[in-house]
């Protein structure tokens, strides 16, 4: 049941490139679509920058674990992209068929982030992997994911491991309309098959926790959910980050990007943790019934 004020998730777009992070995003998007009875759309972007690079006379391809070089041409790159898109389409079809969800797949060509953002304008949630084909394993988040994460769109960012088993949802809650929307959306997902809810709330001198707990109980009335509270002190540096790192199987849910901007910069969260992040967007209107 979708409560009034909750953000409805009916169409999910997953951006795919066959990397391990991308395939993790596919698994998570399929699972979420099944839980929310949503339609799933897969998108593969043929990177125009790669095609332009392949046209250069000096372009060469060096295979992993080999010093051999091969000429790189536009025709060979187009063939590679075609094969990759077909591999992704088959993976999407197989996963969606197993989950018994509606799905579609399309291919775009252009600058990757711009094409993904354009395609996501008409959906309720964009899912994508945090990294791509980066060889440096220390790079937790790729440039495309960073650009999209900084937008105002609803987005689910997945690390390579995806959503862990026995995952529980962590909701930053401060009584704002955005936090209420995040709580209601997280409650719907949790009811559909997640391991409870944990609310991240501020604590410290002069902060009364009881009104928030009463408010949460009223919002979740009629929903059979186990709720626990995780307190952090906003006056102590890195208190929120420390609290998040202690939650090994958590998925952070935010109603907007504002909490991270004020308490924990998005770049710090993405560089210091591998926790999946669900942001419901910054300008989503509430659903009315």
C-alpha positions as CSV (number, residue, x, y, z in Angstrom):
1,X,0.0,0.0,0.0
2,X,1.3,3.4,-1.0
3,X,0.6,6.0,1.7
4,X,-0.3,9.6,0.8
5,X,2.9,11.7,0.7
6,X,5.1,8.8,-0.4
7,X,7.1,8.9,-3.6
8,X,5.7,6.3,-5.9
9,X,8.2,4.2,-7.8
10,X,6.6,2.8,-10.9
11,X,9.3,3.2,-13.6
12,X,12.9,2.4,-13.0
13,X,15.7,3.2,-15.4
14,X,19.0,1.2,-15.0
15,X,22.1,2.5,-16.9
16,X,24.2,-0.4,-18.1
17,X,27.7,-0.9,-19.5
18,X,28.5,-4.5,-18.6
19,X,31.0,-3.6,-15.9
20,X,30.7,-5.3,-12.5
21,X,29.2,-2.2,-10.9
22,X,26.7,-2.0,-13.7
23,X,25.6,-5.6,-13.3
24,X,25.2,-5.0,-9.6
25,X,22.9,-2.1,-10.4
26,X,20.9,-4.4,-12.7
27,X,20.4,-7.0,-9.9
28,X,19.3,-4.3,-7.5
29,X,17.0,-2.6,-10.0
30,X,15.4,-5.9,-10.9
31,X,14.9,-6.8,-7.2
32,X,13.4,-3.3,-6.4
33,X,11.2,-3.4,-9.5
34,X,9.8,-6.8,-8.3
35,X,9.2,-5.5,-4.8
36,X,7.5,-2.3,-6.0
37,X,5.7,-3.8,-9.0
38,X,7.5,-1.4,-11.2
39,X,8.5,-1.4,-14.9
40,X,12.2,-1.6,-15.6
41,X,13.9,0.0,-18.6
42,X,17.5,-0.7,-19.5
43,X,19.7,1.9,-21.2
44,X,23.0,1.3,-22.9
45,X,24.9,4.4,-24.2
46,X,27.3,4.1,-27.0
47,X,30.0,6.5,-25.9
48,X,30.6,9.1,-28.6
49,X,34.0,9.9,-27.1
50,X,35.2,6.4,-27.7
51,X,34.0,6.4,-31.3
52,X,35.9,9.7,-31.9
53,X,39.0,8.3,-30.2
54,X,38.8,5.2,-32.5
55,X,39.0,7.5,-35.6
56,X,42.4,8.8,-34.6
57,X,45.2,7.4,-36.8
58,X,47.3,6.7,-33.7
59,X,44.6,4.8,-31.8
60,X,45.7,1.4,-30.5
61,X,44.2,-1.2,-28.3
62,X,46.3,-3.0,-25.6
63,X,44.7,-6.1,-24.1
64,X,44.8,-6.8,-20.3
65,X,47.8,-8.9,-19.2
66,X,49.5,-8.5,-22.6
67,X,51.9,-6.1,-24.3
68,X,50.4,-6.7,-27.8
69,X,48.9,-3.8,-29.6
70,X,46.1,-3.8,-32.2
71,X,44.9,-1.1,-34.5
72,X,41.7,0.5,-33.2
73,X,39.2,1.7,-35.8
74,X,35.7,3.1,-35.7
75,X,34.3,-0.1,-37.3
76,X,35.9,-2.3,-34.7
77,X,34.7,0.0,-31.9
78,X,31.2,0.0,-33.2
79,X,31.3,-3.8,-33.4
80,X,32.5,-4.0,-29.8
81,X,29.7,-1.7,-28.6
82,X,27.1,-3.7,-30.5
83,X,28.3,-7.0,-28.9
84,X,28.4,-5.3,-25.5
85,X,24.8,-4.0,-25.9
86,X,23.5,-7.4,-26.9
87,X,25.2,-9.0,-23.9
88,X,23.6,-6.5,-21.7
89,X,20.1,-6.9,-23.3
90,X,20.3,-10.7,-22.8
91,X,21.3,-10.2,-19.1
92,X,18.4,-7.8,-18.6
93,X,15.9,-10.1,-20.3
94,X,17.0,-13.1,-18.3
95,X,16.9,-11.3,-15.0
96,X,13.5,-9.6,-15.7
97,X,12.0,-12.9,-16.9
98,X,13.0,-14.6,-13.7
99,X,11.6,-11.8,-11.6
100,X,8.4,-11.6,-13.8
101,X,8.6,-7.9,-14.3
102,X,7.9,-5.8,-17.4
103,X,11.0,-4.6,-19.1
104,X,12.4,-2.8,-22.1
105,X,15.8,-1.9,-23.5
106,X,17.1,0.8,-25.7
107,X,20.4,2.1,-27.0
108,X,21.5,5.8,-27.2
109,X,24.6,7.4,-28.6
110,X,26.3,10.4,-27.2
111,X,28.0,11.7,-24.1
112,X,27.3,9.1,-21.4
113,X,26.2,11.3,-18.5
114,X,24.1,13.6,-20.7
115,X,22.3,10.7,-22.3
116,X,21.6,9.0,-19.0
117,X,20.3,12.2,-17.4
118,X,18.1,12.9,-20.5
119,X,16.6,9.4,-20.3
120,X,16.0,9.6,-16.6
121,X,13.9,12.7,-16.8
122,X,10.8,10.7,-17.4
123,X,11.2,7.9,-14.8
124,X,10.7,7.6,-11.0
125,X,14.2,6.3,-10.2
126,X,17.5,6.0,-11.9
127,X,19.8,3.0,-10.9
128,X,23.4,2.8,-11.8
129,X,26.7,1.5,-10.6
130,X,29.1,3.8,-8.7
131,X,32.1,2.7,-10.8
132,X,32.7,1.7,-14.3
133,X,35.7,0.0,-15.9
134,X,38.3,1.9,-13.8
135,X,41.5,-0.1,-13.4
136,X,42.4,1.7,-10.1
137,X,40.4,-0.2,-7.5
138,X,40.9,2.7,-5.1
139,X,38.5,4.8,-7.2
140,X,35.2,4.1,-5.5
141,X,33.0,6.3,-7.7
142,X,33.4,7.1,-11.4
143,X,33.0,10.5,-13.0
144,X,29.7,9.7,-14.6
145,X,28.2,8.5,-11.4
146,X,29.5,11.6,-9.6
147,X,27.9,13.9,-12.2
148,X,24.6,12.1,-12.0
149,X,24.7,11.9,-8.2
150,X,25.1,15.7,-8.1
151,X,21.9,16.3,-10.1
152,X,18.4,16.7,-8.7
153,X,17.1,13.3,-10.0
154,X,16.0,10.4,-7.8
155,X,18.9,8.0,-8.0
156,X,20.1,4.6,-6.6
157,X,23.9,4.3,-6.6
158,X,25.3,0.8,-6.2
159,X,28.8,-0.4,-5.3
160,X,30.2,-3.5,-7.0
161,X,28.8,-5.8,-4.4
162,X,25.3,-4.4,-4.9
163,X,22.8,-4.6,-2.1
164,X,24.1,-7.1,0.6
165,X,22.0,-9.9,1.9
166,X,20.0,-9.1,5.0
167,X,20.3,-5.4,4.1
168,X,18.4,-2.9,6.2
169,X,17.4,0.6,5.2
170,X,18.9,3.6,7.0
171,X,16.8,6.7,6.7
172,X,18.1,10.1,7.7
173,X,15.2,11.7,9.6
174,X,14.8,15.3,10.7
175,X,11.0,15.8,10.4
176,X,11.3,17.8,7.2
177,X,8.9,17.0,4.3
178,X,11.8,15.4,2.4
179,X,12.6,13.1,5.4
180,X,9.0,12.1,5.8
181,X,8.9,11.2,2.1
182,X,12.1,9.2,2.5
183,X,10.6,7.4,5.6
184,X,7.4,6.4,3.8
185,X,9.2,5.2,0.7
186,X,11.7,3.2,2.8
187,X,8.8,1.7,4.7
188,X,7.1,0.5,1.5
189,X,10.4,-1.1,0.4
190,X,11.0,-2.7,3.8
191,X,7.5,-4.1,3.9
192,X,8.1,-5.7,0.5
193,X,11.0,-7.7,1.8
194,X,13.8,-5.8,3.7
195,X,15.2,-6.3,7.1
196,X,13.6,-3.5,9.0
197,X,14.3,0.3,9.3
198,X,16.9,2.3,11.1
199,X,16.4,6.0,11.5
200,X,19.4,8.3,11.7
201,X,18.5,11.1,14.0
202,X,20.4,14.0,15.7
203,X,21.2,13.8,19.4
204,X,22.9,16.1,21.8
205,X,22.3,18.9,24.3
206,X,18.9,20.5,23.8
207,X,17.6,18.0,21.3
208,X,14.4,16.2,22.4
209,X,14.1,12.8,20.7
210,X,10.6,11.9,21.9
211,X,8.6,14.2,19.5
212,X,10.4,12.6,16.5
213,X,9.7,9.1,17.8
214,X,6.0,9.9,18.2
215,X,5.9,11.5,14.7
216,X,7.5,8.4,13.2
217,X,5.0,6.1,14.9
218,X,2.1,8.2,13.5
219,X,3.5,8.1,10.0
220,X,4.1,4.4,10.1
221,X,0.7,3.6,11.8
222,X,-0.7,0.3,10.4
223,X,2.6,-0.9,9.0
224,X,4.2,-3.9,10.7
225,X,7.8,-2.8,10.8
226,X,10.5,-3.0,13.3
227,X,12.1,0.5,13.7
228,X,15.3,1.3,15.6
229,X,17.1,4.6,16.1
230,X,20.7,5.4,15.5
231,X,21.7,8.7,17.1
232,X,24.6,10.9,16.0
233,X,25.8,14.3,17.3
234,X,25.8,16.9,14.5
235,X,28.2,19.1,16.5
236,X,30.9,16.4,16.4
237,X,32.9,16.2,13.2
238,X,32.4,13.0,11.2
239,X,29.8,11.7,13.7
240,X,27.4,10.8,10.9
241,X,30.1,9.1,8.8
242,X,31.2,7.0,11.8
243,X,27.6,6.0,12.4
244,X,27.2,5.0,8.8
245,X,30.4,3.0,8.7
246,X,29.2,1.0,11.7
247,X,26.2,-0.2,9.7
248,X,27.7,-3.0,7.6
249,X,24.6,-4.0,5.7
250,X,22.9,-0.7,5.5
251,X,21.4,1.1,2.5
252,X,21.2,4.9,3.1
253,X,17.9,6.5,2.1
254,X,17.6,10.3,1.7
255,X,14.6,12.4,0.8
256,X,16.9,15.0,-0.7
257,X,20.6,15.8,-1.0
258,X,20.4,18.6,1.6
259,X,21.4,16.5,4.6
260,X,24.6,15.4,3.0
261,X,25.4,18.9,1.9
262,X,25.1,20.2,5.4
263,X,26.5,17.3,7.5
264,X,28.5,15.1,5.2
265,X,29.5,16.2,1.7
266,X,28.4,13.7,-1.0
267,X,32.0,13.4,-2.2
268,X,33.1,12.3,1.3
269,X,30.3,9.8,1.6
270,X,31.1,8.2,-1.7
271,X,34.9,8.2,-1.1
272,X,34.7,6.9,2.5
273,X,32.0,4.2,2.2
274,X,30.7,1.6,-0.2
275,X,27.2,1.8,1.1
276,X,24.4,1.8,-1.5
277,X,22.7,5.2,-1.6
278,X,19.1,5.9,-2.5
279,X,18.2,9.6,-3.0
280,X,14.6,10.3,-3.8
281,X,15.3,13.6,-5.6
282,X,15.2,17.2,-4.5
283,X,12.0,18.4,-6.1
284,X,9.7,15.4,-6.2
285,X,6.0,16.3,-5.6
286,X,4.2,14.1,-3.1
287,X,1.8,11.5,-4.5
288,X,-1.9,12.2,-3.9
289,X,-4.7,9.7,-3.9
